[in-house]
């Protein structure tokens, strides 16, 4: 016969008056939210991993795609992304210092470190906006469809466009006129619609001009889609690469080149790459921006003395949990998108 259950004193039981693990209701709810959000990011990154595995060598390499620095141009693989990551990690440290100052009831310290965290967050969001702008507009070369039907991304230094010299007059330009403004935009637009042929460009007013351009340096074609001769993953360099690139670019056929990226197509690789990039980095960027706004709101409360009057700075600590989560997620996004 079973014995009676042992009697547990009411002071020992958790009856709603006291939180398990001495954790407040607000912190528990924040943890529930962060766990559910982590599952969302986890699902997105797993889907990204399956798609990349299916694409194999056609998938872009981070150091090939993200190699630009503001005001310095190309040739700095992953350097700016590394700087963004470093600033975000430092902002997590400043958030820790703000929470620690709150435990000591140091109002000025909380304000100081929260301002530093907000500045780091704004830098990251602004950097991500610049990265998106650069990703959308693409490189000067674009992705080219070669004569055998294969597609290749192009690496190297794009020679400067010096001018366009009109040889056949149009509605506005006369023979001999020299166009020196908005050259790259005009050149790329003409390439997309098939208005480049045999070193000549058809301009917006119907005139035809000779393209005067400096030579390219260290051009390399990296095949991203199979053709009759070229296979995915193969590299073509030097004079042969230039001949193949310009034979296609100056063929006069439309849709031979793609510049930049959108949700339908991108110059860096398979279509899904751009879609995952925009969704995952955009979703994370939204979290960072939300975290910055929350930090600003909480900091205003700190400045007004709201939490000092309560006798604790738990709201700062809960905000810190969210901010650390955002930083941790970026470590995984950075690893999946840029390093692996």
C-alpha positions in Angstrom: 0.0 0.0 0.0 1.4 3.3 -1.1 2.4 5.7 1.6 1.2 9.3 1.9 3.0 12.0 0.0 5.5 13.9 2.0 4.2 17.3 3.1 6.1 20.2 1.7 6.0 23.4 3.6 4.2 26.2 1.7 7.3 28.5 2.0 9.2 25.9 0.0 6.7 25.6 -2.8 6.5 28.1 -5.7 3.0 29.3 -5.5 3.1 32.2 -7.8 4.5 34.6 -5.3 8.1 33.9 -6.2 9.7 33.2 -9.6 11.7 30.0 -10.2 15.4 30.6 -10.4 14.7 34.0 -8.9 13.9 35.4 -12.4 11.3 38.1 -13.0 8.3 37.6 -15.2 9.7 40.2 -17.7 13.0 38.3 -18.1 11.2 35.0 -18.6 9.1 36.5 -21.3 12.2 37.9 -23.0 13.8 34.5 -22.9 10.7 32.9 -24.5 10.8 35.5 -27.2 14.5 35.0 -27.9 14.2 31.2 -28.1 11.3 31.5 -30.6 13.3 34.1 -32.6 16.4 31.8 -32.6 14.3 29.0 -34.1 13.2 31.4 -36.9 16.8 32.3 -37.7 17.8 28.7 -37.4 15.2 27.7 -40.0 16.3 30.4 -42.4 20.0 29.4 -42.1 19.2 25.7 -42.5 17.2 26.5 -45.7 20.2 28.5 -46.9 22.5 25.7 -46.2 20.4 23.1 -48.2 20.1 25.5 -51.2 23.8 26.2 -51.2 24.7 22.5 -51.0 22.5 21.9 -54.0 24.2 24.7 -56.0 27.7 23.5 -55.2 30.4 25.5 -57.1 28.0 27.9 -58.7 27.4 29.5 -55.3 29.3 32.7 -54.8 32.3 33.0 -52.4 32.0 35.7 -49.9 35.5 37.2 -50.5 34.8 37.4 -54.2 31.5 39.2 -53.7 32.1 41.5 -50.7 35.5 43.1 -51.5 34.8 46.8 -51.4 35.5 49.6 -48.9 33.7 53.0 -48.8 35.8 55.6 -50.6 38.5 53.0 -51.4 36.9 50.9 -54.1 37.5 47.2 -54.7 40.3 44.9 -53.6 39.6 44.5 -49.8 38.0 41.0 -49.4 35.6 41.0 -46.4 37.4 43.8 -44.7 34.4 46.1 -44.4 32.2 43.2 -43.2 34.8 42.4 -40.6 34.8 46.0 -39.4 30.9 45.9 -39.1 31.1 42.7 -37.1 33.8 44.1 -34.8 31.8 47.3 -34.1 28.7 45.2 -33.3 30.6 42.9 -30.9 32.1 46.0 -29.2 28.6 47.4 -28.8 27.7 44.2 -27.0 30.6 44.9 -24.6 29.3 48.4 -24.0 25.8 47.0 -23.3 27.3 44.7 -20.6 29.1 47.7 -19.0 25.7 49.6 -19.0 24.0 46.7 -17.3 26.8 46.5 -14.8 26.5 50.2 -14.1 22.8 49.7 -13.5 23.5 47.0 -10.9 25.6 49.6 -9.1 22.8 52.2 -9.5 25.2 54.4 -11.4 22.8 56.4 -13.6 25.5 58.4 -15.4 27.4 55.2 -16.2 24.2 53.6 -17.7 23.6 56.6 -19.9 27.2 56.7 -21.1 27.4 53.1 -22.1 24.0 53.0 -23.6 24.9 56.0 -25.8 28.0 54.0 -26.9 25.8 51.0 -27.7 23.4 53.1 -29.7 26.2 54.7 -31.8 27.6 51.2 -32.6 24.1 50.0 -33.6 23.6 53.0 -35.9 27.0 52.4 -37.5 26.1 48.8 -38.2 22.7 49.6 -39.7 24.3 52.4 -41.8 27.0 50.0 -43.0 24.4 47.4 -43.9 22.5 49.9 -45.9 25.7 50.8 -47.8 26.4 47.1 -48.4 22.9 46.6 -49.8 23.3 49.6 -52.1 26.6 48.2 -53.4 25.2 44.7 -53.7 22.2 45.9 -55.7 24.2 48.0 -58.1 26.9 45.4 -58.6 30.4 45.7 -60.2 31.5 47.4 -63.3 31.9 44.1 -65.2 28.6 42.4 -64.3 27.9 38.7 -65.0 28.3 37.9 -68.7 26.8 35.2 -70.9 29.5 33.9 -73.1 29.3 32.6 -76.7 28.8 29.0 -75.7 25.9 29.8 -73.4 27.8 29.6 -70.1 27.7 32.5 -67.6 30.7 33.9 -65.8 31.3 36.5 -63.1 34.2 38.8 -63.8 37.0 39.8 -61.5 39.8 42.3 -62.1 40.2 46.1 -62.4 37.8 47.7 -64.8 39.5 50.2 -67.1 38.3 53.8 -66.8 35.8 55.1 -69.3 37.4 58.2 -70.7 34.7 59.5 -73.0 32.3 58.6 -75.9 33.2 60.3 -79.3 30.2 60.7 -81.6 30.7 59.4 -85.1 27.0 59.3 -86.2 24.8 62.3 -85.2 21.5 61.8 -83.3 18.7 64.1 -82.2 20.9 66.2 -79.9 24.5 65.2 -80.4 26.5 66.1 -83.5 29.4 64.3 -85.1 32.6 65.0 -83.2 30.9 65.8 -79.9 32.5 64.2 -76.9 30.4 62.8 -74.0 32.1 62.9 -70.7 29.3 62.7 -68.1 27.5 59.7 -66.6 29.6 57.3 -68.7 29.4 54.2 -66.6 25.6 54.4 -66.3 25.2 55.0 -70.0 27.6 52.2 -70.8 25.9 49.6 -68.6 22.4 50.5 -69.8 23.6 50.1 -73.4 25.2 46.8 -72.6 22.0 45.4 -71.0 19.7 46.3 -74.0 22.2 45.4 -76.7 23.3 48.9 -77.8 27.1 48.0 -77.7 28.6 46.6 -80.8 32.2 46.5 -82.1 33.5 49.1 -79.7 30.6 51.5 -80.5 27.7 52.6 -78.3 24.3 53.8 -79.3 23.3 56.7 -77.1 19.9 57.7 -75.8 19.3 60.3 -78.6 20.0 57.7 -81.3 23.6 58.9 -82.0 26.4 56.4 -82.3 29.7 57.0 -80.5 33.1 55.3 -80.2 33.9 54.0 -76.7 37.2 55.3 -75.4 38.2 53.2 -72.5 41.4 52.3 -70.7 42.6 48.7 -70.7 41.4 46.3 -67.9 43.8 44.7 -65.5 44.0 41.1 -64.3 40.7 40.1 -65.8 39.4 36.7 -64.7 36.3 34.9 -65.7 34.8 32.4 -63.2 32.2 30.2 -64.7 28.9 30.0 -62.7 26.7 28.2 -65.2 27.6 25.4 -67.6 27.8 26.0 -71.4 28.8 23.8 -74.3 32.5 24.3 -73.6 32.9 26.0 -70.2 32.0 24.2 -67.0 31.0 25.6 -63.6 34.1 26.3 -61.4 36.6 26.8 -64.3 38.7 30.0 -64.4 39.7 31.8 -67.6 42.4 34.6 -67.2 44.4 37.1 -69.2 44.0 37.9 -72.8 41.7 35.0 -73.5 39.3 36.2 -70.8 39.2 39.8 -72.3 38.5 38.4 -75.8 35.7 36.2 -74.6 34.2 39.0 -72.4 34.2 41.7 -75.0 33.1 39.4 -77.8 29.9 38.9 -75.9 29.6 42.4 -74.5 30.0 44.1 -77.9 27.9 41.5 -79.8 24.9 43.9 -80.0 22.6 41.2 -78.4 20.5 42.2 -75.4 20.4 40.5 -72.1 24.0 39.3 -72.3 25.1 40.9 -69.1 23.5 41.4 -65.6 24.6 44.2 -63.3 23.9 44.0 -59.6 21.2 42.0 -57.9 17.5 42.0 -57.2 14.9 39.3 -56.2 14.7 38.0 -59.8 18.4 37.9 -60.9 21.8 38.7 -59.7 25.3 38.9 -61.1 27.0 37.0 -58.3 25.6 33.5 -58.8 22.3 31.6 -58.7 19.0 33.6 -58.2 18.4 32.1 -54.8 21.6 33.7 -53.5 20.3 37.2 -53.8 16.9 36.2 -52.3 18.5 34.6 -49.2 20.9 37.6 -48.9 18.1 40.2 -48.9 15.8 38.2 -46.6 18.2 37.0 -44.0 20.5 40.1 -43.7 17.4 42.3 -44.0 15.6 40.4 -41.2 18.7 40.7 -39.0 19.1 44.4 -39.9 15.5 45.0 -38.9 16.3 43.4 -35.5 19.3 45.6 -35.1 17.3 48.7 -36.0 14.6 47.7 -33.5 17.2 47.2 -30.9 18.6 50.6 -31.5 15.1 52.2 -31.1 14.5 50.2 -27.9 17.8 51.3 -26.5 16.9 54.9 -27.2 13.6 54.6 -25.5 15.1 52.9 -22.5 17.9 55.4 -22.3 15.3 58.3 -22.2 13.8 56.5 -19.2 17.2 56.3 -17.6 17.9 60.0 -18.2 14.5 60.9 -16.7 15.3 58.8 -13.6 12.4 56.4 -14.0 14.4 53.3 -13.2 16.4 54.9 -10.5 13.2 55.8 -8.7 12.2 52.1 -8.9 15.4 51.1 -7.2 16.6 48.8 -10.1 17.6 48.9 -13.8 16.0 45.7 -14.9 14.6 47.2 -18.1 18.2 47.9 -19.1 19.1 44.3 -18.4 16.2 43.0 -20.5 17.2 45.3 -23.4 20.7 43.9 -23.0 19.4 40.4 -23.4 17.8 41.3 -26.8 21.0 43.2 -27.9 23.3 40.2 -27.1 20.9 37.9 -29.0 21.1 40.2 -32.1 24.9 40.2 -31.8 25.0 36.4 -31.5 22.8 35.8 -34.5 25.0 38.0 -36.6 28.0 35.7 -35.8 26.1 32.9 -37.4 24.9 35.0 -40.3 28.4 36.3 -40.9 29.8 32.7 -40.8 27.2 31.2 -43.2 27.1 34.1 -45.7 30.7 35.4 -45.7 33.1 32.8 -44.4 31.9 29.3 -45.4 
